[in-house]
Amino acid sequence: MHVHTYAWVITVVVMISILAIDVFIIGRRPHEPSTKEASLFIGIFVSLAVIFGLGVWAISGPRYAGEFFAGWLTEYSLSIDNLFIFIIIMGKLKVPRHLQQFALLVGIILALIFRGIFIAVGAAAIDRFSWVFFIFGAFLVYTAVKLVIDYRQHDDGSGEMTDNLMMRLVKKRFNAVEEYQGTKLTIVENGKRLITPMLFVIIALGSTDLLFALDSIPAIYGLTEEPYLVFTANVFALMGLRQLYFLIGGLLRKLVYLSLGLSVILAFIGIKLVLHALHEYDLAHWAPFDGEIPIWLSLTVIVVTLMITTVASLVKSKHTEGTTPKSAEQVQS
């Protein structure tokens, strides 16, 4: 897939323009978006992603369009899973509801920066070393196993996520105020520069974004080796995420099997990467498709897994709610 420089420039300019508009709106009036506002923005971003994928199909053919849609769906699913951690961070640090949108926006910008760095590094490594696919594949299989273990242990990791090394260093070196000061990260009080709780929120989101990028970039490179598709799939997966946070924040907890579904997807992509590496070294004659799993099969596995995961989660949540004993107030009513 050949992407002209002007296509890269236009893509980056459009992305920065969207973020600039969002920053301007948020900076001027931090608020909790209404259901109508959140639904509108999510619909716009999803529609743009679909239109972009169809544009890739028209210009470069169905193969690259399939790679984009597979990458976008995988990254979007991982981003939704990340919202669980965001909810934990916001809750533990007691972020006021009207300030959460600002914190999420900053977290998403940091995620774009980190993923952009990893995309560039990953592209350079893949271009020079075929054996890097072994590392990517093994890492994804390890991540998949870890997701299953965490699910079985019901470990939400809340303590680890909100009190990491970076936050402990900041707490040790700088004085802080206890109350939120709007969107300000620092204030001057009695001639001293003090940090606000919002800075701790940004540090927590940023450091977890860094960890999330370590999972998402190998996953997307397991579906496409085109840096342009990797970049755009990540951008579209992150756009609208903060609106999604407010729209389905309560529903997120109903997706009880999302981690298991993601573990299946990541394990599949990990195995796909290992087979691809074996193919590169002419060692995959024994494997199906000669070790090169086609994109249509990858897309089918991803879509079917997400559908089964979503339906099973909603059925499980409905059954759990139906069997939960009612409180005294509910019985009286």
N, C-alpha and C positions, 0 to 999 in steps of 0.2 A: 504494500500500500504506500503510494507516494503522496506525501502531504506537502504542498507548497508552503513557502515561508509566510506568504500573505494569509494562508488559512490559519496558521498558528497565531499570527498577529491578531487577526480578527477574533479568533476564539478567546484569546487572553484579554483583549480589550473589552469584549462583551461581558466576560466573567467579572472583570474589575468594575465595569459600569454597574452591573447588578449589585455587587457587593457595596459599591459606593452609595447607591440609592438606599440600600438597606441600612447602611451605617448612618446616613443622614436622617432617615426616619426614626431609627432607634435612638440616636443621639439627641434628637430634638424632643422626643416624647416617649421615654421608656414606659411600656404598658404591657398588660396581658392581652394578647390578641383574642378577638371574639371568634366563635366557631365559624361564622361567615367569612371573616378575614383569613383565618387559617386555612379553611377549605379552598378559598379562592386561590391563594398563593400555591398550595400544594397541587391543585389542579393545573395551574399554569406551568409549574416546574416539571410535573410528570408529562404534560402535553409536549413541552419543549424537548424533553428527552426522547419521546416517541418520534416526534418530527425529525429530530437530529438523526436517530437511527434509520428512519426511512430515507433521509437524505444520503446517509452513508450507503444504503442499499442502491439508491439510484446512481450514485457516482462511482462507487467502488465494488458493488456486487453484494450478493446475499451472504457470502462468507464473512466479510468484515462487518456487515450489519449484525449477523448472528453473534460475532465476537463482542460487539459493543453491547448488545442487549443482554448477553450472558454475564458480561462484566458488570454492567449497570445493576442488574438484579442481585448479583452476589454482593456488590458493594453496598447497595441499598439495604439489603438484609442485615449485613454486618453493622451498618450505621444505626438501624433500628435497634439492634441488640445493644449497641453502645448507649442508647437512650436510657436503658435500665441503670447503667452506671451514673449517667448524668442525674437521673432522678435521685439516686442515693446521695450523690454529692450535694445537690441542692437541698435535700432534706436535712442532712447532717449539719451542713453549714448554715441552715436556717435562712436561706436567701428569700427576701420578700418576693411575693409572686410577681409584682410589677417590674422587678429588676431581673428576673430570671431570663427574659428575652435578650437583654443586653449581654448577660454572661454567656448564653448559648451562642450568640452571634460571634463573640470573641473566640469562643471555643471552636467554632466551625472554621473561622479564618485561620486559627492556629493549625487545625487539622489539614486544611488545604496547603499550608506552608510545609508542614512536615511530610505530607504525602508527595508534594511536588519534589522535595529533596530526595525522598526514597525512590520516586519514579525515575529521576535522572540517574541516581546511583545504580538502580536495578537495571536500567537500560544499558548503561555502560558495562556492567558486569556481564550481562547476557551476551552483549555484542562481542566480548573478548573471551569469555570462559563458558563453554557448554556445561561444564561440571557443576556450575552454580545451580542448575535445575535440580540436582540431587539434594543440595542444601535446602532450597526452597520447598521441595517436595517433602523432605523429612520434617521440616519445621511445621508445615501445614498438617501433616499426620499427627505430629506431637500436639499441636494446638487442638486438633479434633478430639484426641484422647483426653486432653485436659478439660475440654468443655464437658465431656461425658462425666468425668470424675467430679468436677465442680457441681454438676447438676445432681449427681447422686448424693453428694454431701450437703446439698442445699446451701452452698457457700456463696453469699453475695459479695464478699470481699470489701464491704463498706469501710472497715477500719483501714485497710491497706490503701484504698484509693484516696482517702481524704487526709491521710497523715503520712505522706511519703517523705523521702530524704530531703527533697527540695523544700518542702513546706517546713520541715523541722529546722533547716538552716536559716530560712527567712525569719521564723519565730525567734531563733536564738540571737540573730544579729540586729533585728530592728524592733522598735517599739510599735505597738498597734493600739488602735481604738476598738472598742467593743461594738459600737453601733455602725450600721451601714450609712454611708454618706452619699447616697444616690449612686451614680456610676463612677464616682471618683475612686482611684486606686490609692492615692495618698492625700493627706491634708497637712497643713501647717497649723500647729496649735502651740501657743506660748513660745513661738520662735523655733519649734522643733518639727521636723518632718516625721509624720506618723503614717503608717500604712493602715488601710481599712480592710475589713473582712472581704470586700470584693476582690482584693488582690489575691487572697488565699483561694477564692473560688477560681480565679483565672489560672492560678498555678496548678490547682487540682485538675481542672479540665485540660490544661495544656499538657501536663505530664501523662495523663491517661490517653490523650490524643496520640502522643508519641508511641505509647504501647500498642494502641489500636492500629497505627500505621504499619507496624511490624507484621501484623496479621494480614491486613488488607492488600498490601502491595504484592507479596508472593502469590496471593490468591488470584488477583487480577492478571498477573503475568502467566499464570497457569492456563488462562483462557485466551489471551492474546499477547503477542510480543510487540504490538504496535504502540509506541509511547503515546501517540496522539489519542488512540482509543482508550488507553489506560488513564490518561489525564482527564479526558472528557467524561468517562464513566464515573470517575471519582468526584468530579465537580457536580455532575447531575445528581449523584447519590447524596451529596451533602446539602445541596440547595433545597430549601424547604424543610430541612430537618428540624429547625427550631419551631416552625409552625406545627409540624407533626407532633412535637413534644407536648404542645398545649392541646391539640385536637384530640389525640388518643392517649394522653398520659395515663388515664385510668385503664384503658383497654390494653396497654402494653403488658400489664401484669397478668392479663388473661392468656397471653401467648406463652403458656407454660412450657411448651415443647420447642420453642424457637432455638434454644441452645443445642438441643439434640438434632434438629434439622440442619443447623449450621455445621454441626460436627460431621454430618453425613456429606454435606457439600464440600467442606474443606478437605475431608479425607479423600473424596473422589478426585478433587483437583490435585491434591498431593500425589496420589497414585498416578494421575495423568502426567504430572511433571516428571516423576521418576521414569515412567515409560518413555516420555519424550527424550529424556537424557540418554536412556539406553538406545533409543533409535538413532540419536546423533552419533553414538559410538558403534552403530551397526550391531547392536546386541539384543534387538527386540523382535527378531523374526518369529519367535514363538508366541508373541502377544497378539491379541486381536487388533486388527487394523494396522499390523506391523508396528505397534507401539504409538501410532499417531491417532489418538482418539479424535474423531471429527467433531466440529463445533456443534452440529445438530444434535449429537448425542449428549454433549455437555449441557446444552441449553435445555434439552428434554429432562435430564436428571435434575437440574436446578429448579425448573418450573414445577415438576411433579413433586419434588421434595418439599418445596415451599407450600404447595397446595395441601399436601397431606399434613404437614406440620400445622398450618393455620387451622384447618378443619378439625384435626384432632385436639388442638389446644382449646378451641372454642367449645367443643363438645365436653372436654374435661372440665373446663371452667364452669359451664352451665350445670354439669352434674354436681360439682363441688358446691356451687351456690344452692342447688336444690336440696342437698343433704346437710347443709350447715344449720345447726339449731338456731331458732329465732330467739332474739332477746325478749326480755319481759315486756319492754315497751312495744315491740312489734306484735307480740301475742295479744296485748290489751287492745291495740289498735285494730 
